[in-house]
Amino acid sequence: MTDVHPSPPRSSPPNAPRTLVVRLDSAGDVLLAGPAVRAVAAGSSATTLLCGPRGEAAGRLLPGLDEILVYDAPWVGLAPPPVSRETVDALVDRVAAGRFDRALIFASHHQSPLPVALLLRMAGVPWIGADSEYYPGALLDLRHRRATYRHEAAAALELAEAAGFSLPPGDDGALSITGHPATGHLTGEDPYVVVHPGAAVHARTWSPPRAAEAVAALAGAGHRVVVTGSPGEEELTRRVAGPHGLDLGGRTHLPELAGVLAGARVVVAGNTGPAHLAAAVRTPIVSLFSPVVSADRWLPYRVPHLRLGRQDAACAGTRARICPVAGHPCLDSITDQEVISAVEALTVTGPRPDPAGRKAAA
């Protein structure tokens, strides 16, 4: 359940608290909590992240953390585990052993922080803060109210600020990661555009045939296309890359994927974790944004981007996981020319500085 996560040296205020930050969702959610985590770390003597298994790899990339705890919460995720007293007891014991002075619970606007707040209270955490639309009883010391339609990254940072934590001087508040390996051996050195066709929620990205058509169109317009995908998505990326793109499906875990995205001129992706990872390495993004969730809350954060997709589609606001409309019109109706124009509008034409300190491919 535990893992030491080295943190760069930092000076903390006298009597700074030991702080637990909680973000139990996927990799993209953990990355969006990054600015808030850095603010907490700047005002804490030690900072631990409690996350779910799908967010652990992203947590390992966040600056400012000293330790990670992993808990597969039965109220989170697309395939939550059954409730187990044994795992709950183990989590309560581990949190109690951490002797945390404070905890901040970051959750999406539609989620309740109260189940995890109850467990933290049982573990003896004396001060807990969270955004909550629900009456918390004795579970929260800070019941914060987020602004309407606030972006998830901004909302998390505002909660941290309400708890008395601020970003350190010189921190611009954008998404960030600690670094990534060089990936030129995977991508080659010539300029390229990344197309990432996968998503855990299928309604939030192109259908595979439409993604394959877009790769062919981008290649026809003179772009070298690299198609990325997680382990397990090899069949999808092979189909989408076809004869027109370089297929890296299954060849990158999150750090290597960060390197591939950092080297790209532009990333084309749906509303999914790799889009937020691209934002964390400051690569421009063509956002294929299905309106099943609010763009205000989930668009690429503080990085150049262009949104494509019909926001007035019948699926708007449904939180659908599988497209409920025949033909997936909100995204599959995006034309090849719209994609090419968006990529060319965002294309970086010179060497782009890598926020991790290296130079990315131009």
C-alpha positions in Angstrom: 0.0 0.0 0.0 2.9 2.3 0.6 5.7 3.6 -1.6 8.4 6.1 -0.9 8.3 8.9 -3.5 11.4 11.1 -3.5 10.7 14.8 -3.3 13.1 17.6 -4.2 14.5 19.5 -1.2 12.3 22.2 0.0 12.1 24.6 3.0 8.9 24.3 5.0 7.5 26.9 7.5 8.2 26.3 11.2 5.8 23.7 12.7 4.6 22.9 9.2 2.0 20.1 9.2 2.3 16.6 7.9 -0.4 16.6 5.2 -2.4 13.9 3.4 -3.9 14.8 0.0 -6.5 12.5 -1.5 -7.4 12.0 -5.2 -8.9 8.6 -5.7 -9.7 8.6 -9.5 -7.7 8.0 -12.6 -4.4 9.3 -13.9 -5.9 12.4 -15.5 -7.6 13.4 -12.3 -4.4 13.0 -10.3 -2.5 15.2 -12.8 -5.2 17.9 -12.5 -4.6 17.9 -8.7 -0.9 18.6 -9.3 -1.0 22.4 -8.8 -2.9 22.0 -5.5 -0.5 19.3 -4.4 2.5 21.6 -5.0 0.8 24.3 -2.9 0.2 21.8 -0.1 3.8 20.6 -0.3 5.1 24.1 -0.1 3.5 24.5 3.3 4.0 21.1 4.7 6.8 19.2 6.4 5.8 16.1 4.5 3.1 15.4 1.9 1.5 12.0 1.1 -0.9 11.2 -1.7 -3.7 8.7 -1.2 -4.8 7.6 -4.6 -6.5 4.8 -6.5 -4.6 2.2 -8.5 -5.4 3.9 -11.8 -3.9 7.1 -10.5 -0.7 5.7 -8.9 1.5 6.1 -12.0 0.5 9.7 -12.4 1.1 10.3 -8.7 4.7 9.1 -9.1 5.2 11.9 -11.6 3.9 14.8 -9.4 6.4 17.2 -7.9 6.3 17.6 -4.1 5.2 14.2 -2.9 7.1 12.2 -0.3 5.0 9.1 -0.2 2.0 7.4 -2.0 -0.7 5.3 -0.4 -2.9 3.3 -2.8 -6.5 2.3 -2.0 -9.0 0.9 -4.5 -12.1 2.6 -3.2 -15.4 0.8 -3.8 -17.2 4.1 -4.5 -14.8 5.2 -7.3 -14.0 4.0 -10.8 -15.7 2.1 -13.7 -15.3 -1.3 -12.1 -15.1 -0.7 -8.4 -14.2 -3.6 -6.0 -16.7 -5.0 -3.5 -16.6 -3.5 0.0 -14.1 -5.3 2.2 -13.8 -4.7 5.9 -10.2 -6.1 5.7 -9.1 -3.5 3.1 -10.9 -0.7 4.9 -9.3 -1.7 8.2 -5.9 -1.8 6.5 -6.3 1.7 5.1 -7.4 3.1 8.4 -4.4 1.5 10.2 -2.0 2.8 7.5 -3.4 6.4 7.7 -3.3 6.3 11.5 0.4 5.2 11.3 1.1 8.3 9.2 0.2 10.6 12.1 -1.1 13.3 9.7 -2.0 16.7 11.0 -4.2 17.6 8.1 -5.9 16.1 5.1 -7.4 17.6 2.0 -9.8 15.6 -0.2 -9.9 16.5 -3.9 -12.8 15.1 -5.8 -14.7 15.9 -8.9 -17.7 18.2 -8.7 -20.2 15.3 -8.9 -18.5 13.2 -6.2 -19.0 13.2 -2.5 -15.8 13.4 -0.3 -17.6 12.1 2.7 -16.9 8.3 2.4 -13.2 8.9 2.5 -13.6 11.6 5.1 -15.3 9.1 7.4 -12.3 6.7 7.0 -9.8 9.5 7.7 -11.7 10.4 10.8 -11.6 6.8 12.0 -7.9 6.9 11.4 -7.6 9.9 13.8 -6.8 12.7 11.3 -7.7 15.8 13.4 -8.4 18.2 10.5 -10.0 17.5 7.2 -11.0 19.8 4.4 -13.0 19.2 1.1 -15.4 20.7 -1.3 -18.8 19.4 -0.4 -22.3 20.1 -1.5 -23.5 17.6 1.1 -24.0 18.2 4.8 -20.8 16.8 6.4 -21.8 16.6 10.0 -18.6 16.0 12.1 -16.6 14.8 9.1 -15.1 18.0 7.8 -13.4 20.9 9.5 -13.4 22.9 6.2 -16.5 22.6 4.1 -15.5 24.5 1.0 -17.9 25.4 -1.8 -16.4 25.5 -5.3 -17.4 28.1 -7.8 -19.9 27.0 -10.5 -18.3 25.3 -13.5 -14.8 25.8 -12.2 -12.1 23.8 -13.9 -11.1 20.8 -11.9 -7.5 21.9 -11.5 -8.5 25.4 -10.5 -11.1 24.1 -8.0 -8.5 21.9 -6.3 -6.1 24.7 -6.0 -8.8 27.0 -4.6 -9.5 24.4 -1.9 -5.8 24.2 -1.0 -5.8 28.0 -0.7 -8.9 28.0 1.5 -7.0 25.6 3.8 -4.1 28.1 4.0 -1.7 26.6 1.4 -0.3 28.7 -1.5 1.9 28.0 -4.5 5.5 28.8 -3.9 7.0 31.9 -5.6 7.7 31.4 -9.3 5.2 28.5 -9.7 2.8 29.4 -12.5 0.0 27.0 -11.4 0.0 25.0 -14.6 0.1 21.2 -14.7 3.6 19.8 -14.3 5.5 16.5 -13.8 8.9 15.7 -12.4 10.4 14.6 -15.7 10.4 11.9 -18.3 12.8 9.6 -20.2 14.1 10.4 -23.6 12.0 8.6 -26.2 13.7 9.4 -29.5 14.5 5.7 -29.9 10.7 5.1 -30.1 9.6 8.1 -32.1 12.6 8.9 -34.3 14.0 12.4 -34.5 11.8 13.9 -37.3 8.9 16.2 -36.2 5.7 14.4 -35.5 2.1 14.8 -34.4 0.6 12.4 -31.8 -2.9 10.9 -32.2 -4.0 9.1 -29.1 -7.2 7.3 -30.0 -8.1 5.5 -26.7 -10.0 6.5 -23.6 -11.4 4.6 -20.7 -14.8 6.1 -21.4 -15.4 5.4 -25.1 -17.9 8.2 -25.6 -15.1 10.7 -25.0 -13.1 9.9 -28.1 -13.4 9.0 -31.8 -14.6 5.7 -33.0 -11.7 3.6 -34.3 -12.6 3.9 -38.0 -12.9 7.7 -37.7 -9.5 7.9 -35.9 -7.9 5.8 -38.7 -9.3 8.2 -41.3 -7.9 11.2 -39.4 -4.4 9.6 -39.2 -4.5 9.0 -43.0 -5.6 12.6 -43.6 -2.9 14.1 -41.4 -0.3 11.9 -43.2 -1.7 13.0 -46.5 -1.3 16.7 -45.4 2.4 16.1 -44.8 2.5 15.3 -41.1 4.4 12.4 -39.6 1.9 10.8 -37.2 2.7 8.8 -34.1 -0.2 6.8 -32.6 0.0 6.1 -28.9 -1.9 3.7 -26.6 -1.6 2.0 -23.3 -0.7 -1.6 -22.8 -3.8 -3.5 -23.8 -4.7 -1.1 -26.6 -2.4 -2.6 -29.2 -5.2 -3.8 -31.4 -6.8 -0.3 -31.4 -3.6 1.5 -32.2 -2.6 -1.0 -34.9 -6.0 -0.4 -36.6 -5.8 3.4 -36.3 -2.2 3.7 -37.4 -2.6 1.5 -40.4 0.0 2.1 -43.1 0.0 5.9 -42.4 1.2 6.2 -38.8 3.9 4.9 -36.4 2.2 2.5 -34.0 3.5 2.8 -30.4 0.6 1.0 -28.9 1.5 -0.9 -25.7 5.1 0.3 -25.9 4.9 3.2 -23.4 4.0 3.3 -19.7 3.1 6.7 -18.3 6.7 8.2 -18.0 7.6 7.1 -21.6 4.3 8.4 -22.9 5.1 11.7 -21.3 8.3 11.7 -23.2 6.6 11.0 -26.5 4.0 13.7 -25.9 6.7 16.2 -24.9 8.4 15.7 -28.2 5.3 16.2 -30.3 4.4 19.4 -32.1 0.7 18.8 -31.3 -1.3 16.1 -29.6 -4.8 15.0 -30.9 -6.7 13.3 -28.1 -10.1 13.0 -26.5 -11.0 14.1 -23.0 -8.8 11.5 -21.3 -5.7 11.2 -19.1 -3.1 11.5 -21.9 -4.5 14.9 -22.9 -3.8 16.1 -19.3 -0.4 14.5 -19.5 0.3 16.5 -22.7 -0.8 19.7 -20.9 1.7 18.8 -18.1 4.6 18.7 -20.6 3.2 21.9 -22.2 2.4 20.4 -25.7 -0.4 22.0 -27.6 -3.6 19.9 -27.8 -6.4 19.4 -30.4 -9.1 18.4 -27.9 -11.7 16.1 -29.3 -14.2 17.0 -26.6 -17.5 15.1 -26.3 -20.1 17.2 -24.5 -21.1 14.3 -22.2 -19.3 16.2 -19.5 -18.6 20.0 -19.1 -15.8 21.4 -21.2 -15.4 24.2 -18.6 -14.3 21.6 -16.0 -12.2 19.3 -18.1 -10.5 21.0 -21.1 -6.7 20.9 -21.3 -5.5 23.3 -18.6 -3.4 26.4 -19.2 -1.8 25.1 -22.4 -2.6 26.1 -26.0 -5.5 24.0 -27.3 -8.4 24.0 -29.8 -11.6 22.2 -29.0 -13.3 20.2 -31.7 -16.7 18.5 -31.4 -20.4 19.4 -31.5 -21.2 20.7 -28.0 -25.0 20.9 -28.8 -25.2 17.2 -29.5 -28.1 15.1 -27.9 -25.6 13.5 -25.5 -24.7 16.8 -23.8 -24.5 16.6 -20.1 -25.5 12.9 -19.9 -22.2 11.6 -18.5 -22.7 8.7 -20.9 -19.8 6.2 -21.1 -21.0 4.7 -24.4 -22.3 7.1 -27.0 -26.1 7.0 -26.8 -26.5 8.5 -30.3 -26.1 6.5 -33.5 -23.0 7.4 -35.4 -21.3 9.2 -32.5 -22.0 12.6 -34.2 -20.5 14.8 -31.6 -17.0 13.7 -32.5 -17.1 11.5 -35.6 -18.7 14.4 -37.6 -15.5 16.4 -37.2 -14.1 16.7 -40.7 -10.5 15.9 -41.8 -10.0 19.5 -42.8 -11.0 20.7 -39.3 -8.5 18.4 -37.8 -5.7 19.4 -40.2 -6.5 23.1 -39.7 -6.4 22.8 -35.9 -3.1 20.9 -36.0 -1.5 23.5 -38.3 -2.9 26.4 -36.2 -1.2 24.9 -33.1 2.0 23.6 -34.6 5.2 24.7 -33.0 7.6 25.5 -35.8 10.9 25.8 -33.8 12.6 23.9 -31.0 10.2 23.8 -28.0 11.7 23.9 -24.5 10.9 20.8 -22.4 9.7 21.8 -18.9 11.7 18.8 -17.6 14.9 20.6 -18.6 15.7 18.8 -21.9 15.0 20.0 -25.5 12.0 18.3 -27.2 12.1 17.5 -30.9 11.0 20.4 -33.1 
